[in-house]
Amino acid sequence: MTSFETMMMLVSSSTLLGYIFASYLRVQPTIAILGLSLLIVTGANLLEPLTGRLEIYNHAAHLIEDTNFKAILMELMLPILLFAGAMSMNADYFKKHAYSILTLAFFSTAASTLLIGYGFYYVMQFTGVTIDLVHCLLFGALISPTDPVAVVGLVKQSNLSPDIEAKIAGESLFNDGIGIVIFLSIYQLAFEGSEALSPSTFAAHFCYDAIGGSIIGIITGRLCQKLMSIEKSNTHNHTLISIFIVTGVYTLTNTLSMSGPLAVVVCGLMMAQHTGQNSEHFHPLKHFWESLEEILNMLLYLLIGFEAFLIPFSYLTLSIMASSITLALLSRIITITIPMYLINKRATITPKTTRILIWGGLRGGLAVALALSLPESAQTATILIATYAVVCFTTIVQGGTISRLLKA
């Protein structure tokens, strides 16, 4: 089966399953698709002692190994999903809560990286797993940012107030860009030697990456607004302009070694403001990006589920999974509660908002893609197991039960 045929099969399967789950079973498609694919993988593993490794299992495992998940997500799907997510936000509410959003995005991501990294190191030493501290910090960096693809999809399907929606989606859209910068810096430290990174070079790299990406996003966002103002009533050209902008700005920013995700998010927020002010002309454009986002979301979670074919199952694996889930939850509680307490001195924050932010901290495809980008070794295999555990738990358990929290 060729790469093109594989991709067509995955798109076809994900959209069919999404239609069935949404129309007939009335459940959120992304959560159901991930759960179903994980059940298939678990069933194949449980049947192996009885029937031996089935040929279909081998075929599926080889298919997943041959699928370059990191390239598909990071180079194709991520800019589209980030732009669509940012465009769906209410720009006015984002401005209103910009201080809270940026505080959470910066402080929570950095603090969570340290808490999870050091915690994971000591827990692995206790369980007898050999792993370096720098690799544990690498795990902390890739798992700390909440995934904008998962979170924005959850927010759009929940009956949240605009203020809470802006905080959750805004934090997630920005902290992934921050998390990628931290991850890349620690990656350099882990695989190129400690002399490659000092506090001053880290700060300079961070500012160049984050600020440079934001500036390019502002410039291209303004350009996009101008072009769409000229073509105010031509809905076909609106779509062409937006595709040109989102693909061009992401490629340009990455070529300059700046943060492509941050550039796309800033550009998308400026487009959200522009389309919100002239909403009668932009319904087809919003419908296009919403439909594209939904299709790619379903494909992404199908890929995440079947990537579990690469995870070996054992008692040690289960202990790594349990400890990583516990650390991720505890870190999320600490790194949300403290900044929200400080923010509350400037603006009233309800306890409900804090609880929703904690339980709505989903991880998804971004964490998996970063874990798969690591060079193969026993230590990175441990990181991959831990990443999968947190992604699956937050998506299925937290994503599947947050509606009850909202009702409560």
VENRAJO-V388580 format. One record per backbone hydrogen bond with DSSP energy under -1.0 kcal/mol. CO is the residue of the C=O (numbers start at 1). NH is the residue of the N-H. If there is no record, write none. Layout:
BEGIN
((CO	NH) (CO	NH))
END
This chain:
BEGIN
((2	6) (3	7) (4	8) (5	9) (6	10) (7	11) (8	12) (9	13) (10	14) (11	15) (12	16) (13	17) (14	18) (15	19) (16	20) (17	21) (18	22) (19	23) (20	24) (20	25) (21	27) (28	32) (29	33) (30	34) (31	35) (32	36) (33	37) (34	38) (35	39) (36	40) (37	41) (38	42) (39	43) (40	44) (41	45) (42	46) (43	47) (47	51) (48	52) (54	58) (55	59) (56	60) (57	61) (58	62) (59	63) (60	64) (61	65) (62	66) (67	69) (68	72) (69	73) (70	74) (71	75) (72	77) (73	78) (77	81) (78	82) (79	83) (80	84) (81	85) (82	86) (83	87) (84	88) (86	89) (90	94) (91	95) (92	96) (93	97) (95	98) (97	101) (98	102) (99	103) (100	104) (101	105) (102	106) (103	107) (106	110) (107	111) (108	112) (109	113) (110	114) (111	115) (112	116) (113	117) (114	118) (115	119) (116	120) (117	121) (118	122) (119	123) (120	124) (121	125) (122	126) (123	127) (124	129) (132	136) (133	137) (134	138) (135	139) (136	140) (137	141) (138	142) (139	143) (140	144) (147	151) (148	152) (149	153) (150	154) (151	155) (152	156) (155	158) (158	160) (161	165) (162	166) (163	167) (164	168) (165	169) (166	170) (167	171) (168	172) (169	173) (170	174) (171	175) (174	178) (175	179) (176	180) (177	181) (178	182) (179	183) (180	184) (181	185) (182	186) (183	187) (184	188) (185	189) (186	190) (187	191) (188	192) (193	196) (194	197) (198	202) (199	203) (200	204) (201	205) (202	206) (203	207) (204	208) (205	209) (206	210) (207	211) (209	213) (209	259) (210	214) (211	215) (212	216) (213	217) (214	218) (215	219) (216	220) (217	221) (218	222) (219	223) (220	224) (221	225) (222	226) (223	227) (224	228) (225	229) (226	230) (227	231) (233	235) (234	238) (235	239) (236	240) (237	241) (238	242) (239	243) (240	244) (241	245) (242	246) (243	247) (244	248) (245	249) (246	250) (247	251) (248	252) (249	253) (250	254) (251	255) (252	256) (253	258) (254	257) (258	260) (259	263) (260	264) (261	265) (262	266) (263	267) (264	268) (265	269) (266	270) (267	271) (268	272) (269	273) (270	274) (271	275) (272	276) (273	277) (274	278) (278	281) (279	282) (282	286) (283	287) (284	288) (285	289) (286	290) (287	291) (288	292) (289	293) (290	294) (291	295) (292	296) (293	297) (294	298) (295	299) (296	300) (297	301) (298	302) (299	303) (300	304) (301	305) (302	306) (303	307) (305	308) (306	309) (307	310) (308	311) (314	318) (315	319) (316	320) (317	321) (318	322) (319	323) (320	324) (321	325) (322	326) (323	327) (324	328) (325	329) (326	330) (327	331) (328	332) (329	333) (330	334) (331	335) (333	337) (334	338) (336	340) (337	341) (338	342) (339	343) (340	344) (342	345) (343	346) (343	347) (350	354) (351	355) (352	356) (353	357) (354	358) (355	359) (356	360) (358	361) (360	362) (362	147) (364	368) (365	369) (366	370) (367	371) (368	372) (371	374) (377	381) (378	382) (379	383) (380	384) (381	385) (382	386) (383	387) (384	388) (385	389) (386	390) (387	391) (388	392) (389	393) (390	394) (391	395) (392	396) (393	397) (393	398) (394	399) (397	401) (398	402) (401	404) (401	405) (402	406) (403	407) (404	408))
END
